[in-house]
């Protein structure tokens, strides 16, 4: 953008454990803190998780609390009491949040259940809303598994419902089960690509009239105008298929939006579509 072209962009990387320990040492050298036992320093570094701001804020909290309690040393036991349950750095709504959900999605797409579980737990551990995670799993089932395994979408919906019923932590197991299933399921983005292709086509194409034989005819006037005339009811045809019938607007060539892949159920879907096309070609 115009703004970025005039600005210097800096990408901040997490600090190493040694960098964070140096910050602690500097604070002690300034006598801003009482003595800290080695185990407590290790826990502080893990708690900061590469974020100097978080470490400095924590050190300030510890300094105030230690002064109030007149403590001569910060022990690991006291540190746990002050900090409570350790939480990982997690910028909800920020770059790291979307990087992590991207890693989860790509791990599922790449059929790696261990990696997918790791990123799921990382997000839950970092405070991500499990309901948000459930919605993303539903999206993954639609986008990356699709009709290669239609059960994936049902399982994702079931996992979301289970979480609503059980909550945390019991309901999170259903999300984990879903993640593993999605990761090991056969993959297809054929429906996803077909939907996007259809949207792009409709956006640039004119408004084509609905063929007369496909129109609804609820009134006598519409029937007199030949609405619905000549429509062949598929259930009355052999094998429930009206061979040769046309369903696209007049003059519109078959666009081929949906192209099933040779994985999972879509192998059979592709075979069926080929057979139906042969019957259509013979009947026209």
N, C-alpha and C positions, 0 to 999 in steps of 0.2 A: 504494500500500500504506500501512498504518498508519505504517510507519517513514518513508517519503518525505513523508508529510503533516506530519511534525514536523521535517523536515530542510530546510536550504537547499541547493538543487541548483545547481551552477555548471557550465556547459558551457565547456570549455576549447577555444579556437581556436588554430590554428597561428600563430606569430609571423611577421611579415613579414621580408624580408631586411634592411631597415633596422633593425628591432628587434634582430635577431641581431648586426648589425655594432656596434650600440651596446653590447651586452654584451661583445664583444671589446674595444672601446675602453675600457670601464670596467675590464676586467681589466688592460689595459696601463697605464692611469692609476694603478692600484694597484701597479704594478711587479711584478705576479704572473707576467708573461711577458716574454720578450725581444721585440725588434722582430719584426714579422711583415710579410713583403712582401705587397703588395696582392693578387697572384694567389693567394697562400695563404689570405688572408682570404676571397676569393670561394669558394674550394674548401671552406673550413670552413663557410661559410654554407649552401652546397649540401648538404654532408654532414649538417648538423643538420636540414635539411628542416623547418624551422618549430618544432623542439623545443628549447626553452631548456635543458632538463635534459641532453639529449644534447650540446649545445654545451659546457656547463659541464664535463661529465665529460670531454669530449675535450680541452678547454683544460687541465684538471688533468693529464691524461696527457701532453700536450705539455710542460707546465711541468716535470714530473718528468724526462722524457726529455731535455729541453734542458739542464737542470741537470746531469744525469749526464754528458752529452756535452760540457758546457761550451760550448754554442752561443750565439753572440751574436745570431743571427737565425734565425727559422723561415722557411725557404724552401719554395716549392711542391714542389720535388723531395724534400726531406727529409720534408715533410708526407705525401706519398704513400707514402714508405717506412714511416713510422710507422703510418699508418692502414690501409695495404693497399688492397685493392680497395674502392671506395666502395660502401656499402650504404645503401639507403633506410630511413627509419623505418618500422617495420611491427610493430604490436602483435599478434602471433599470438594468436588466441583472444579479442582485445579488440574494442572497438567499431569501430575502423577496419578491422579484418580483415573483419568482417561487412558493413560499409558497402561495401567494395570488391567483395566477392563479389556483393552485391546489385546493384551497378552493372553488373557483368559480366552477370548474369542478365537484368537489365532491358534491356541493350543487345542481347542475343541475341533476347529477346522482341520488341524494337522493330525488328528487322531492320536493324541498323546494324553491318556487319562491321568498319568501322574502329574504332568505339568498343569493340566486343567484343574486338578484338585488343589495343587499348590497355589495357583493364582486365586482360586475361589476362596480358600482359607485366608490368604493374605488380605483380601478385600474385607471379608467378614471380621477378621482380627483387627483390621484398621478402622472398623466402625461403619462400613458400608451398610446401607439399609438392605436386609435380606429380601424385602419386597422388590426393590430395584433389581437385585440379582436375579430374582425369579422372572421378572419381565425380560431381562436380557437373555435368559436361557430360552424363553419362548421365542424370542427373535432368532436365536441361533438355530433352533429346531426348524423354523420356517425357511431361513436363508441358506443354511449350509447342509441340512439333511433332506428337507423337503420330502418328495415322494419316493426317494430311495428307501426311506423307512418312515411311513406315515405315523407309526406308533410313537416316534420321538416327540411330535407335537403334543400328543395326548399325555405323554409322560411329563412333559414340561408343565402343562396345565395342571396336572395332578400334583406335581411338586409344589406349585404355587398355592394350591388349595390346602395341601397338607400344612404348609408353613402358616397359613392363615388360621388353621385350627389349633396347631400346637405351639406356634411361636418359637422363641429362642429358649434353650438351645436345641430342643428335640426336633423342631421342624427343619433345622438346618441340615439334618441328615438326609432328608428328602431332596434337598438341593444338591447335595453331594452325589446322591444316587443318580440324579438326572444328569449331572455334569459327566459322570463316568459313561453313562449310556450314550449321551450325545457324542462323546469323544470316540467311542468304539463303533458307532453306527456307520453304515455306508453313507457316503457323502454325495449330495447333488445340489447344485445351485440353479438347476434348469428352470424351476418355477420362478425363482427370484429374477433370473435373466429375462424370462418370458414376460413377466409382469412389467419390468422396466422397459422392455422393447415395445410392448403394447402401449404404455403410457407415452413414450416418445413418438410413436406413430400417430396416435390420436391427437397429440398436441400440435403436430404439424399438418395433419390431414384435414380436409374439409369435413363438414357435417353431412355424412351420407344418409340418404333416406332408408328406413327399415323396409326390406322387401315386403310386398303385399301379403304373401302367403305366411309371413311370420308375425303379422300384426294382430293385435287383440281385437275381437269384434263383439263387444258386449251389447251393442244396440242393433236394431233392425237396419238403421241407416248405414251403419258401418258394414254390415253384411251385404247390403245392396251395392255398396261401393267396392265390393270384393275383398274387404279386409279378411285375412285368414283363408282365402279361397285357395284350394290346392295343397294346403298343408297336410303332410303325411304324419300321422301319429305313430311315433317310433314303436310303441308297445304293441301295435297291431301288425308290425312288419316281422318278417323272418329274423329270428335271433335278436329282436328288439332293436333293429338297425334299419333305417330307411336309406338303403343304398342309392346313391346318386342325388340325394337331397342337398340343397345348398342353404347355408346359414349365414354367409357373409353378405354384405351389401352388394347390389348389382354392380358388376364391373370391377370388383375388388379381387385381386389375385390372392391366393392363399399366402399369408405373410410368413408362416413358419415360426411364429413366436416361440412355441414350446418345442424344445428339442431334448427329449429324455436322454440321460447318459446311460452307459453300460455298467451300472452299479445298482445293487439292491433290487427293489421292486420295479425300478424304472426299466430294467431289462425286459420284463414282461410287458410293461406299458408300451415300450417301443415296438415290440413284436405285434401287439394288438393294433397299434396305430398303423403299422405297415399293412396288416391284413385288411383293415377297414379302408385304407386308401386304395388297395387293389380292387375291392368291391365297388368303391365309388367310381374308379376309372372304368371298370367294366360296364357300369350302369349308365354312364353319361355318353 
